[in-house]
């Protein structure tokens, strides 16, 4: 069994479906509610059954009493941009760390972000392809967060474009892909069947209620989604632990 296979088994330690909570938003939008006291948030989501959290390298130092001992796994995010950048640069994700450094920090997996359709698509495709090779070299799974960001909000949720985005991740070597939910179980089935790697859904902007979120997750799982990678809708919830428990029950049914 390879190192990558061992680490994938660690990620899937609850069930065959993943519950990942990205907490990498601080670089993009600052220390918003749920991120200011990140150690408490990580404890809360792990208590609710999250398999892993996604953070940038600089926050690992605050999580030493939370990570390890099968509490949950660490995924290091390698891509960054801020909302302070000029509008034309908003979708330009730069690589700000390395696979090797992430190993030194204790990462179980790596994640990276690609905005397809943006003026910087080519550079981001190059980056994720090279990161995938480094992940193979060091035996770490790669989660590719793939979004359609060509300036059209409608295109971000277009099933055909999402299906294409998932396929790009697979062909460049990602082990797991995260994409937007297309809005219906029927259309999302086409996304899932377009690749052989596990497909996770993103949460996107805050939804109106936890009930809406749980319905979306249930629909996605019924369409073949392998789990979720949802940030703001979880870490800004009134009770992240309880919400993760509810999500876990859907994923494990």
N, C-alpha and C positions, 0 to 999 in steps of 0.2 A: 504494500500500500504506500502510495506516495505521500509526501508532506502536504500537498494540496488536498488530497483526499481525506487525510486525517483532520485537517483544519475545517473542511466542509462538514465533516461529521460533528465537530465541535459546534459549528454554527447551528446545526439542526438538532440541538440536544433536547428540545421539547417535543417536537413532532416532525412530520414531513413537510410542514409549511412554516415559513419564516415570519417572525414579527420583529422587524428592525425599526428602531427609532432614530432618525437622523437628528443630530444636534449641532450641525455645522453652520447654522444660520447666522451665528454671531458675527462672522466676517462680513456677510452680506448686508445684514440689517441692524447689527449692533446687539447689545445685551438686553433683549426684550424679555418680557415676562416668561419664565420657564427656563431661561438660559443664564440669568444673573447668578443664581446659585445652582450651578450645573451638577454638583455632586449629589444634591438632594433630588434633583430630577432623575438622574441615573438610578439612584436607589429606588425611586418610586416606580419607574418603568420596569426595572428588573423584578421588583416585588410583584408586579402584575403579570409577569410571564414573558417579557420581552427577551428575545434571543440575543440581541446585540444592539449597541448604539454606534452611531457614526459621529466622530468628532475630528477636529483639526488637531495637529500634533501638540500645540501649546497647552491644550486643556488636559492632557493625560496626567500631568503632574498633580492635578487636583482629585484624581479618581483612584488613588492608590488603595484606599480602604473600601472601594466599591467593586473594583474589577477583580477577577480571579475567583478561585474556589467554586467554580461552576455557577457563579451568580449571573453571569452573562458575558458576552464576548465583545472585544474591542475591534472596531473597523476604523481605520485612519483614512480620512478624506484628503485627496491630493490636489483638488482643484479649488480655485478661489477667485472671487471678484467682489466688489462692493457696490452698494447702491449710491455711493458718493461719486462714482465715476461719471463722466459725461455720458449722456444717453446713448450715444453711438457706440460706447464701449461696454454697455451694460451686460451684454451677453458674451463678453470675452472672458473665458475661464482660463486662468494661467495655472500651470503646475507649480506648487509651492513647497513640495516635499518629495521624498523618494520612497520607493519600496524598501530599500535597505534600512533607511532611518526608521521606518515604521516597524520593521522587525525588531530593532533595538528598543522600541517603545513597548513591545509586547503585542503587536497587532495580530489578530487571527485572520484578518482579511483587509483588502484595500478597496476604496471606492473612488471613482472619478466621474466628472460631469461633462457632458457634451451637449451643446446647443446646435442642433442641425438647422440649416437654413439661415443661420446668422452669417454676417460677413467674415466671421472667424472660424467657420466650420472646418476648413482644411487643416488649420493648426491644431484644432482640438481632436480631429481624427488621427492626425499623426501622433499626438500625445497619448491617446488611449491605446493605440496600436503598440507603441513602444512600452508603455506601462504594462500591457498584457504580457509582453515578452519578459519583462523583469519579474512579473508575478510567477510566470512559469519557471524562471531560473531559480527563484527563492522558495517556490512551493506555497504561495499564498493565493487564495481565491480572489477574483476580481469582480466587484459589483460595478456595473456601468449604469449611471443615471443618464438616460437618453431622453432629451426633450426636443420638440419641434418649436423653434423660436425664430420664425421668419418675419415677425411683425404682425401676424394675423392671429388673434386670439382663437378664432374658429379652427385654424389649422392645428393648434396645440392639442385638440381633442378629436381630430379627424382619424378614423380607424385605419385608413390606408397609410397615412403618414406615420402613425404610431407603429403599425406593423413593420414598415420600412425601418424605422428607428431601432426596433428590437433586433431586426435582422443585421443591421450594421454592427451592433454590439457583439452579436454572436460571431460574425465573420472576422471581426478584429481580435477575437480571442477572449472575450469576457466569459465568466462562468455563470453569472447571474445578471439579469437586466431589469432595471426599474424604468417604468414608463407611466405616462398618464393613463387613467382609466378612460375608455372611449365613450362611456355614457350608458352602455347597455351590455347585458351579458351576451346577447347575440353577436354584436359587432366585436366584442372583446375575444370571443372564441377564435376569430380569424387572426387576431394578434398572436394569441398563444400558439396556434397551430403553425404559425410561420417560422417558428424556431424550435430547437430541441433543448435549449437551456431554460432554467426556471425563470418565469416572468413574475415580477412583483409590481404592485400598483403604488403610485405616489398619492399623496393626499392633497397636494396643491394648496390653494388658499383656504382659510378657515371656512368650514361649512356652517350651516345654520344651527345644527344640533348634532349631538352624539348619535341620535337615531338615524339621521341622514348618513353619517359616516359609517355606521354599522350596516346599514342597508347596502351602501356602495360596496363594502368589503364582502358581504354575503353574495352579492351578485357577481363580483369579480371571481370569487372562489368557485362559484357554480360554473363559471365560464372556463375554469382551468387555471386561474392564477395560482402561483405557488406560495403566495403570502403577500405581505405589505411592507413598504418602507415609507412610513408616514411620520412627519415631524410636528408641524405647528398644531395640527388637529389633536395631537396627543400631548405634547409637552406644555401647551397652553390650556389644556382642559382643567376644569375645576378639581378633578381627582384623577390624575394620570394612572394611578395604580388600578383603580376600579375600571377605567376605560380599557386598559390593557387586558384585564381579566375578561372583559366582555369580548374583546377582539380575539383573545386566545381561545375562547369557547367556540367561536365561529370557525377558526382555523383548524381546531382539533376535532370537529364533529365528523 
